[in-house]
Amino acid sequence: MDFEKLILGIDIGTSSVKISLLDSWTSKSVYAKSVPTKAKINPSHQNGDEQDVVKILKAMRECFKSPGKIMEKIKIDQLSDSDKVKAIGICGQMHGIVFWNEQFVQTFWDSEFTNETEKLVSNLYTWQDARTDLKFLTKLPKPRSHLKAYSGYGCNTIFWLKENQPEILSNFKQCGTIQDLIVSILCNQGKPVMSTHNAASWGYFDVIDCSWNTDILIEANFPVHLLPSVVQPGINVGTLYETIYHIPKGAVVGVALGDLQCSVIATLTAMTDAVINISTSAQVAFVAKTIETQCDGIEYFPYFENQFLAVAASLNGGNVLDFFVKSVLSWVSVLGLTITEDELWNRLLQLSPDENSTPLIVNPLIFGERHDPTTFGSLMNVTNNNLTLSELFSGFCKGLINNLLKMMPREMLLKAGIQRIIGSGSVITRNHIIKKEIEHCFNLPLIVKMPEDSAFGVALALLKNNPYLFS
């Protein structure tokens, strides 16, 4: 099989590492692989959410690894030099933060992850980390930015650690998102470099000036020396330090990007499209040239080419349905009955609610929302004929979409010139109730795509920003 120069995309997700190999000539993925990280660990705080960084790195290695080849159909050792991987793009879960020392970078290349390694790297505090509760957040200075800073955002996590676990900050010299750490490792670099995508996701970053709110942070005794330098997305920050699993030394490495931006660039087909993605969480997004007046629930994150991504990002998506299914399994178990999780999912997706019953209204915000952290879920309109499994499941599905509509009203999409919605994510592709409710609520044509994931998106972004590498 003949391919032009290849681009490797890596996505460090919340639950898995994914890679995609992009053929620069066709802009098509010629190989993809996903490996679960199984990195979630018991957090150091009851409201925390932490992951084992070494397990994430091992999952990434597993993605790369395959005896004598990196693809099932293409034997890398038979490709010419011009066909081998020329560039590597990395994206990953936003908002979270990890701390490390420079020696940890070398442990990846030495292949020596030992018990001593944990002294060189902290756990990853993920975007789901909720130790910075509302009471704590109200004590923090207000950012000088059009973006707010919420629980799970890197800078706020640093504020909390400074007050409650200062040894974390004193033990490590570097910090970044998990994808920033991966870039530093692949390039064997010291101080990390961060894109505006990830800096904006930490809070206390002025996107317009491309600078941290250093004066505000210094006044609050924040350790500003830890903050990475920031560049625009599309900048190349180094080259691959050594050949690894047939990926050649010297391949260009781009600055790490946000997984949200990369999933959108992978899915979007026209500027008149909006994207609704529902996987673990849920988002409605469209590309905007300028920052409009913001309302609760909508934020403008940096995108590409000085554009912005207008985003309604809900903390409630597939995780809510997963929680519901696990709750049903628990109820069944208490009754001494058994059913597998897969079988329960199949049955729920085949159920049809009674059209003659009074609609059960489910507000499914069991994980709260960043812009409204004190509001949680509820059931309304409960009658003697609608508290059934089918009505409950249907109510949760409809409630998720109605919550997105509340956050991103249809009128805002129309004002932005949006003409149709691209639906992606495993929840949309599998769930007929979700699809029907999107069409009903937003009243726009819905095109459901088996999405190219963020690993493909970051490779595509690298191609668009570095055409000279592949000419």
Summary of the structure (lengths in Angstrom):
residues: 471
radius of gyration: 22.5
end to end distance: 19.7
largest distance: 70.3
contacts: 1621
relative contact order: 0.13
helix: 36%
strand: 23%
